[in-house]
Amino acid sequence: MPRRPTIPPALRGVTFRGSAAMRDGLLTRGQLASSAWRRLFRDVYVQRSVEIDHRGLCVAAVEHVLPSAVVTGASAAYLHGVRLVGPDDPVELLTPAPHGPVHGIRLHHGPLDPGDLVEVDGLRVASPTRTVWDLVCHRDLADAARFVDPLLRLGRLTGDDLAKYAWEHRGEPGYRLMEQMAELADAGSESPQESRTCVELVLAGVPKPRTQYVIRDGGRFVARSDLAWPEYLVALEYDGYDFHHDRSDLSRDRARLNRQLIAGWLVIHVTGDRLRRDLPGVVAEVLAALRSRGWPGPPRLP
């Protein structure tokens, strides 16, 4: 029967540098290579039975790999309350000077104003506005919106904060993207897919919709739509993967759709798969629906 790996008390439940553990005589190279340990980054380990969330990854990355770095991007959004990344996602760090690649870490470099730095759970973290700046500079706007909209919803910042930050950094690479995000961000979006969909539609030429719009008919509640253009009585509903789990769900959905149609609304249904495979087709349908209800189209350039 194989012997259970020896776990030195000093290494239980903590992250550590493998080279330091061997230097201090806590582990041999062979013991470090055993199944008792999980490697987080190069030369950084933790006991395999210990659960590490994304915050734990951030702590390990700063403590053992890049002590001068600041947590930013999706990782900073996580620490500010937007839980969209997990223990298998790379940690995003900002360093004052360029640094070579590090497996498991997504590195950005550049200056950081003192006002852009806050402390969260003992970690040096980019402020919410600086977090958004790094998101829009290193992701497309639709992907960045998945993190930005929840930051607004949580009250970490406002669209005006983003616009002000863009104005204060005008002329710098990324300030126009920040301006766009200030216009596109919407605290009403309730899911990452809704955020992506809204931004992708607007960037494709569709007027900005209202999110989570309550449709009423003569003062009577009819439905709440994911995205809506109330001046044209057009709505878009996002159907998730668990859509119509059983017959009762289907019956309720059809009754809801009938109420919307009776109230004069034109409703377009899309799925996540359709949005990924055929975004131009979805855009064309929304534009056609809006034009059929009197939308004159985008303003003509002079």
Secondary structure as GFF3:
##gff-version 3
##sequence-region A 1 302
A	DSSP	three_ten_helix	9	11	.	.	.	ID=ss1
A	DSSP	beta_strand	16	17	.	.	.	ID=ss2
A	DSSP	alpha_helix	18	23	.	.	.	ID=ss3
A	DSSP	alpha_helix	29	32	.	.	.	ID=ss4
A	DSSP	beta_strand	37	41	.	.	.	ID=ss5
A	DSSP	beta_strand	44	47	.	.	.	ID=ss6
A	DSSP	alpha_helix	54	60	.	.	.	ID=ss7
A	DSSP	pi_helix	61	65	.	.	.	ID=ss8
A	DSSP	beta_strand	70	71	.	.	.	ID=ss9
A	DSSP	alpha_helix	73	79	.	.	.	ID=ss10
A	DSSP	beta_strand	91	95	.	.	.	ID=ss11
A	DSSP	beta_strand	105	109	.	.	.	ID=ss12
A	DSSP	three_ten_helix	114	116	.	.	.	ID=ss13
A	DSSP	beta_strand	117	120	.	.	.	ID=ss14
A	DSSP	beta_strand	123	126	.	.	.	ID=ss15
A	DSSP	alpha_helix	128	138	.	.	.	ID=ss16
A	DSSP	alpha_helix	141	153	.	.	.	ID=ss17
A	DSSP	alpha_helix	159	168	.	.	.	ID=ss18
A	DSSP	alpha_helix	175	184	.	.	.	ID=ss19
A	DSSP	alpha_helix	192	203	.	.	.	ID=ss20
A	DSSP	beta_strand	210	217	.	.	.	ID=ss21
A	DSSP	beta_strand	220	229	.	.	.	ID=ss22
A	DSSP	three_ten_helix	230	232	.	.	.	ID=ss23
A	DSSP	beta_strand	234	239	.	.	.	ID=ss24
A	DSSP	alpha_helix	247	262	.	.	.	ID=ss25
A	DSSP	beta_strand	266	271	.	.	.	ID=ss26
A	DSSP	alpha_helix	272	277	.	.	.	ID=ss27
A	DSSP	alpha_helix	279	292	.	.	.	ID=ss28
###
